[in-house]
């Protein structure tokens, strides 16, 4: 019995080491300038802040992910993006499921307060995330998303609430 007890303590300690490392890394990243590959980050502070005319967003067709930070709460994450008709879009899938709504809180936060900063190739842009719930424009946006990523987003999935699409409009 004593051997089993000691073995359980050793196994428990061995499990606790990587768990503690992951939790520590996640907590530390919350105060960093931007996210890393695994964890969300803090405010996006580095990089020139864009000023002037609205950019021609077609260049994001060659950008795999962007960094998106909401102002409230001030957390950043890596996210896919698409361009359609000269406008920048971000989206979140799985919003029609309980797991998706727990896992992806940023869309709900963005709907409450859409003020955001995006950083693309080191340059920051102040944006206002505006949710698009329906309309013919979703056909083009969904096609742009599917052309770029292995996504199943469609106009119907957005209108059903399974996917949430936001235009990253000028502030």
N, C-alpha and C positions, 0 to 999 in steps of 0.2 A: 504494500500500500504506500509506503514511504517513497519507494522508487517511482511509482506512478505519479505521485504528487510532485516530486522533483522534476520529472520529465515534463509534466504539464506546465510547470513554472518556466522551464527552459524554452519550451515551444512558445509559450505566451510572450516571453521576452523577445524571442526571435521574430515573432509576428509584429510586436510593438515597434521595433526598430524601423522597418520600412513605412509603417503607418505614420509614425511620428515625422519621418523625413518628408513624406508627401504633404501632410498637414502644414508643416513648417514652410515648405516651398510655396504652397498655395497662399498662406498668410503673408509671406514676404512679398510675393508678386503683387498683392493688392496695393502696395505702396510704390511700385515701380512705374516708370514712364511707359505705359502700354503693356499689353499682354505678351505672353510667350506662347509657344505652341500648345501648351496644356492648360494653362491657368489664365483667368481673366486678370487684368492689371488695373492700375490706377489711372490718373488723369494723363491725357496726351499733352505733354508740354514741349517736347523737342520738335524742331522743324519750323520752317517758315510758315507763318499764317497767311493764307491767300488773301489778297486784296485786289479789287478791280472787277472786271467783267466776269460774268459767269463762264466757267471753263467749258471747253469742248470735251465732253466726257467720253468720247469714243475710245480714248486711250485705255480705259479700264477693261476693254476687251482682252488685253494682254496682261492684266493683273489678276493673279489667282485669288488673293484675299486682300482685304483692307482692314484697317484698325478702326473700330467704331467705339466712341465713348459717349455715353449719355451724360448730361450735366447733372441730372438728379435720378438715381445716385451716380456719382462720378466714377464709374467703373468702365473699363475698356475691354474689348474682346476682338478676336479675329473673326471675320465674317465674309461670306461670299457677296459679290455685287454684280450688277449687270447694268448695261446702258441700253436705253431704247428711246428713239426719237430725241436724242440730245439730252436726256435726263438720266440721273443716277438713281438706282433702286437697290434696296436691300430687302431681304425677306427671311422668314422663319417658317420652317415646316413643322409638322407634328403638333400644331396648336390645337387640333381637335381631339387630342388624347390627354388623359390626366398626366401621364408621364411627361409628355411634351410641355405641358403648361407648368409643371414643376421644374423641369430641366431648363427650360428657356423662359426666364423671367423678363429678359430685356424687352421683348415686344409689348408686354403689358405695361412696363415702365415707360416705354416710348410712347405708347398711346396716351398715357397720363400727361407726360411732359416730353414732347418730341425734340427739345433742344439737344443738339448733338455736335460732336466734332468728329470728323473722319480724317485719318492720316493715310495718304497714299504716296508711296515712294518718298517718304520723309517730309511731305508737305501737308499742312493741316488746312482743313476747310470747315468753316462753321456752317451747319446745316440745320434744317427743321424737318424731322421725320413726320411725314403725313401719310396716314394709313389709307390705302386704296382698297375698298371693299367690293366694288363691282364696276362693271362697265367694259366696253369694247377694248379699251386700252390694255386690259389685262391679257388679251390674246397675244399682243405684241410683246409685252413684258415677259409672259410665260415662255414664249418662243425663244426670246433672247436668253433666258435662264437655262432652258433645256439645251440650247445650242452650245452653251459654255460649260455646263456642269451636268453630272449624272443625277439630275433632279426630275421628279415627276410632277412638278407644279403645273397646274393648268388654271384657266379662268374658273372652271367649276370648283376646283379645290380651294381657291381663294374665296369665291362667293359662298362656299359652304363653311368657311372658317377653319378649314384644315391647314391652310397656309396663310400667313399674314404678309402682305407686301406693303412696303413703305417707299414713297418717293423721298429721296434726300434732297429736299428743295432748299433754295437759298433762305437764309434767315433774314 
